[in-house]
Amino acid sequence: MGLQDTSSHEVSRVMRVVEIRGGPQTLSKGSLVELWAFREVLWAFVVRHVKVKYKQAAVGVGWAVLQPVLSAALFALFLGRLARVPSEGVPYLIFAMAGMVGWTFFSTAAGSAMESIVVDQVLLRKVYFPREVLPIASVGAALIDLLVGLITLAIAAGLVGLRPDLTWIALPLPLLVVVTFATAIGIGFAAVNVYYRDVRYALPFLMQLGLFVSPVVYPLTLVPSTWRTIYAIVNPVAAAVDGVRRIMIHHSWPDFGISAGALLWAAILVVLAYAVFKRFERGFADRI
């Protein structure tokens, strides 16, 4: 009898009961606690995304190197050599690469996160887990590309005589800005995409527009000084790209005021996007 009581106690201790309620959902402490409880599921989806992405690719993770390098090379030819766009005193190829690394991550992460709910719609009907796990996992998987891109940029910078510097310890700040912004865009658009599939056509167009709206292929200094600060804060990609360039190319500290403002704005967007996601979540199963 004592053995049965012990076994029952062990089962009750490890058993986790999930209560699913219908009706409109809201962003709450409970939803964040639940997301943390499913962190192992989140990690499993991140690993799955990485494996699926490169499983049948001949070049594999090499695309994380080729994409920003080839894009930077094209911009170096047409904008650097022909249009004579300023590159802040460094070879335009390195200048463009420093911008493309962050932008490539942002566009890849946001686009993948936007499609995540629709792509994995079968799972939504079979297994319960917080639905926001899917877009967040897509952003997490894209971090591999970001890391590889940064290593490639560091090697390319070294080849032209730009060595690592103490300022590199500040690199996590602009990276956190762009990751937070990509998470906000990915979560928000993922929810809307379930209801309106036009999003999958609109977002690529917005990304193409954003490439030129953001100082990816031109320096932030081309923006009038009167608007530069507010521009870099409202568009966190601008703050992130400029921060990476300052740190890895110019060996100077990023503008901490702009970076902090951009990070705060990106964090606010995450909260708003998450609230929209939870509001729309109740209709996912009926819409996909």
C-alpha positions as CSV (number, residue, x, y, z in Angstrom):
1,M,0.0,0.0,0.0
2,G,2.9,2.3,0.8
3,L,4.5,1.5,-2.5
4,Q,1.3,2.5,-4.4
5,D,1.0,5.7,-2.4
6,T,4.6,6.6,-3.4
7,S,4.0,5.8,-7.1
8,S,0.9,7.9,-7.1
9,H,2.8,10.7,-5.5
10,E,5.5,10.5,-8.1
11,V,3.0,10.5,-11.0
12,S,1.1,13.5,-9.6
13,R,4.4,15.3,-9.1
14,V,5.5,15.0,-12.8
15,M,2.1,15.1,-14.5
16,R,1.3,18.5,-16.0
17,V,-2.3,19.4,-16.7
18,V,-3.0,21.9,-19.5
19,E,-6.4,23.6,-19.4
20,I,-7.4,25.0,-22.8
21,R,-10.1,27.7,-22.7
22,G,-11.9,29.1,-25.7
23,G,-12.8,32.7,-26.3
24,P,-10.7,35.8,-26.9
25,Q,-7.2,35.6,-25.5
26,T,-5.1,38.4,-24.1
27,L,-1.4,38.9,-23.3
28,S,-1.0,38.1,-19.7
29,K,1.5,36.8,-17.2
30,G,0.0,33.4,-17.6
31,S,0.8,33.3,-21.3
32,L,4.4,34.2,-20.6
33,V,4.6,31.5,-17.9
34,E,3.2,29.0,-20.3
35,L,5.7,29.9,-23.0
36,W,8.5,29.4,-20.5
37,A,7.1,26.0,-19.5
38,F,7.2,25.0,-23.2
39,R,10.8,26.2,-23.7
40,E,12.0,22.7,-24.5
41,V,9.4,22.5,-27.3
42,L,10.6,25.9,-28.5
43,W,14.2,24.6,-28.7
44,A,13.0,21.4,-30.5
45,F,11.3,23.6,-33.2
46,V,14.5,25.7,-33.6
47,V,16.6,22.6,-34.2
48,R,13.9,21.2,-36.6
49,H,13.9,24.5,-38.6
50,V,17.6,24.4,-39.0
51,K,17.7,20.8,-40.1
52,V,14.8,21.2,-42.6
53,K,16.3,24.4,-44.0
54,Y,19.7,22.9,-44.9
55,K,18.8,19.2,-45.2
56,Q,18.6,19.0,-49.0
57,A,20.7,22.1,-49.8
58,A,23.9,21.2,-51.6
59,V,25.7,24.3,-50.2
60,G,23.9,24.0,-46.9
61,V,24.8,26.6,-44.3
62,G,27.1,28.1,-46.9
63,W,24.1,30.1,-48.2
64,A,24.4,32.1,-45.0
65,V,27.8,33.2,-46.4
66,L,27.0,33.5,-50.1
67,Q,23.8,35.5,-49.8
68,P,25.2,38.6,-48.0
69,V,28.5,38.4,-49.9
70,L,27.0,38.2,-53.3
71,S,24.5,40.9,-52.5
72,A,27.3,43.1,-51.2
73,A,29.3,42.4,-54.3
74,L,26.5,43.5,-56.6
75,F,25.9,46.7,-54.6
76,A,29.7,47.3,-54.6
77,L,29.7,47.1,-58.4
78,F,26.6,49.3,-59.1
79,L,26.5,51.6,-56.2
80,G,30.1,51.7,-55.0
81,R,31.8,51.9,-58.3
82,L,29.2,53.3,-60.7
83,A,27.1,55.5,-58.5
84,R,29.9,56.4,-56.1
85,V,27.9,56.0,-53.0
86,P,30.1,57.0,-50.0
87,S,31.3,54.1,-47.8
88,E,32.8,55.9,-44.8
89,G,36.4,55.5,-45.8
90,V,36.4,51.7,-46.1
91,P,36.1,49.5,-49.2
92,Y,32.5,49.5,-50.3
93,L,32.3,45.7,-50.4
94,I,33.1,45.6,-46.6
95,F,30.8,48.5,-46.0
96,A,27.9,46.8,-47.8
97,M,28.6,43.4,-46.1
98,A,28.4,45.0,-42.7
99,G,24.9,46.2,-43.7
100,M,23.8,43.0,-45.5
101,V,24.6,40.7,-42.5
102,G,22.0,42.3,-40.3
103,W,19.5,42.9,-43.1
104,T,19.7,39.4,-44.4
105,F,19.0,38.0,-40.9
106,F,16.1,40.4,-40.4
107,S,14.4,39.7,-43.8
108,T,14.9,35.9,-43.4
109,A,13.7,35.7,-39.8
110,A,10.7,37.9,-40.4
111,G,9.6,36.2,-43.6
112,S,10.0,32.7,-42.1
113,A,8.2,33.6,-38.9
114,M,5.3,35.1,-41.0
115,E,4.8,31.8,-42.8
116,S,5.3,29.6,-39.7
117,I,1.7,29.2,-38.6
118,V,0.4,28.3,-42.1
119,V,3.3,26.0,-42.9
120,D,2.9,24.0,-39.7
121,Q,-0.9,24.1,-39.7
122,V,-1.2,20.4,-39.3
123,L,0.4,20.5,-36.0
124,L,-2.1,23.0,-34.7
125,R,-4.9,20.4,-34.9
126,K,-2.9,17.5,-33.4
127,V,-0.7,18.8,-30.6
128,Y,-1.2,21.6,-28.1
129,F,1.6,24.1,-27.4
130,P,1.7,27.9,-27.3
131,R,1.2,28.9,-30.9
132,E,3.7,31.7,-30.6
133,V,6.4,29.0,-30.3
134,L,6.3,28.7,-34.1
135,P,7.2,32.3,-35.2
136,I,9.7,32.6,-32.3
137,A,11.4,29.4,-33.3
138,S,11.7,30.7,-36.9
139,V,13.5,33.8,-35.6
140,G,15.7,31.6,-33.4
141,A,16.7,29.3,-36.3
142,A,17.8,32.4,-38.3
143,L,20.3,33.2,-35.6
144,I,22.6,30.6,-37.1
145,D,22.7,32.5,-40.4
146,L,23.4,35.7,-38.4
147,L,26.3,34.1,-36.6
148,V,27.8,32.7,-39.8
149,G,27.4,36.1,-41.5
150,L,29.2,37.9,-38.7
151,I,32.1,35.5,-38.8
152,T,32.3,36.0,-42.6
153,L,32.3,39.8,-42.1
154,A,35.1,39.5,-39.4
155,I,37.2,37.5,-41.8
156,A,36.6,39.9,-44.7
157,A,37.4,42.9,-42.5
158,G,40.6,41.2,-41.4
159,L,41.7,40.7,-45.0
160,V,41.6,44.4,-45.5
161,G,43.5,45.1,-42.3
162,L,40.6,45.7,-39.9
163,R,41.4,43.8,-36.8
164,P,39.3,43.0,-33.8
165,D,39.0,45.7,-31.2
166,L,37.8,46.2,-27.6
167,T,34.7,47.9,-29.0
168,W,33.6,44.5,-30.3
169,I,32.3,43.7,-26.8
170,A,29.4,46.1,-27.5
171,L,28.3,44.0,-30.6
172,P,25.4,42.2,-28.7
173,L,23.6,45.6,-28.3
174,P,22.9,46.2,-32.0
175,L,22.3,42.5,-32.6
176,L,19.7,42.5,-29.8
177,V,18.0,45.4,-31.4
178,V,17.6,43.7,-34.8
179,V,16.6,40.3,-33.2
180,T,13.9,42.0,-31.1
181,F,12.6,43.9,-34.1
182,A,12.5,40.8,-36.3
183,T,10.6,39.0,-33.5
184,A,8.0,41.8,-33.4
185,I,7.5,41.8,-37.2
186,G,7.4,38.0,-37.3
187,I,4.9,37.4,-34.6
188,G,2.6,40.2,-35.7
189,F,2.6,39.2,-39.4
190,A,2.3,35.5,-38.5
191,A,-1.1,36.2,-36.8
192,V,-2.4,38.4,-39.6
193,N,-1.2,36.0,-42.3
194,V,-3.6,33.3,-41.0
195,Y,-6.6,35.5,-41.6
196,Y,-5.4,37.4,-44.7
197,R,-3.0,35.5,-47.0
198,D,-2.3,38.7,-48.9
199,V,0.4,39.2,-46.2
200,R,2.7,36.7,-47.9
201,Y,2.7,38.9,-51.0
202,A,2.8,42.2,-49.2
203,L,5.7,41.4,-46.8
204,P,8.3,40.6,-49.5
205,F,7.4,43.9,-51.2
206,L,7.8,45.7,-47.9
207,M,11.2,44.0,-47.4
208,Q,12.4,45.2,-50.8
209,L,11.3,48.7,-49.9
210,G,12.9,48.5,-46.4
211,L,16.2,47.5,-47.9
212,F,16.5,51.0,-49.4
213,V,14.7,52.8,-46.6
214,S,17.2,51.5,-44.2
215,P,20.9,52.5,-44.4
216,V,22.0,49.1,-45.6
217,V,23.8,50.2,-48.8
218,Y,24.4,53.8,-47.8
219,P,25.7,55.4,-44.6
220,L,23.3,56.7,-41.9
221,T,25.1,60.1,-42.3
222,L,23.2,60.7,-45.6
223,V,20.1,61.1,-43.6
224,P,19.6,64.8,-42.6
225,S,20.9,65.4,-39.0
226,T,17.6,66.9,-38.0
227,W,15.8,63.6,-38.6
228,R,18.7,61.1,-38.1
229,T,18.0,60.2,-34.4
230,I,14.2,59.7,-34.7
231,Y,14.8,57.9,-38.0
232,A,17.2,55.4,-36.5
233,I,14.9,54.8,-33.5
234,V,11.7,54.4,-35.4
235,N,13.5,52.0,-37.8
236,P,15.5,49.8,-35.5
237,V,17.2,48.1,-38.5
238,A,19.0,51.5,-39.1
239,A,20.3,51.6,-35.5
240,A,21.4,48.0,-35.7
241,V,23.2,48.3,-39.0
242,D,24.9,51.6,-38.0
243,G,25.9,50.0,-34.7
244,V,27.5,47.0,-36.4
245,R,29.4,49.2,-38.8
246,R,30.7,51.5,-36.0
247,I,31.9,48.5,-34.0
248,M,33.3,46.1,-36.6
249,I,34.6,48.6,-39.2
250,H,35.4,51.8,-37.4
251,H,36.4,50.4,-34.0
252,S,34.2,52.9,-32.3
253,W,31.4,52.5,-29.8
254,P,27.8,52.6,-31.1
255,D,25.5,55.5,-30.3
256,F,24.2,54.2,-27.0
257,G,21.3,56.7,-26.9
258,I,20.0,55.7,-30.4
259,S,20.6,52.0,-29.7
260,A,18.7,52.2,-26.4
261,G,15.8,54.1,-28.0
262,A,15.6,51.6,-30.9
263,L,15.7,48.7,-28.5
264,L,12.9,50.2,-26.3
265,W,10.8,50.9,-29.4
266,A,11.4,47.3,-30.7
267,A,10.4,45.9,-27.3
268,I,7.2,47.9,-27.4
269,L,6.5,46.5,-30.8
270,V,7.0,43.0,-29.5
271,V,4.5,43.5,-26.8
272,L,2.0,45.0,-29.2
273,A,2.6,42.2,-31.8
274,Y,2.3,39.6,-29.1
275,A,-1.0,41.1,-27.9
276,V,-2.4,41.0,-31.4
277,F,-1.2,37.4,-31.8
278,K,-3.0,36.2,-28.6
279,R,-6.1,38.1,-29.7
280,F,-6.2,36.3,-33.1
281,E,-5.0,33.0,-31.8
282,R,-8.4,31.6,-31.0
283,G,-9.4,31.6,-34.7
284,F,-6.3,29.9,-36.1
285,A,-7.7,26.4,-36.2
286,D,-10.8,27.6,-38.2
287,R,-8.8,29.8,-40.6
288,I,-6.0,27.5,-41.7
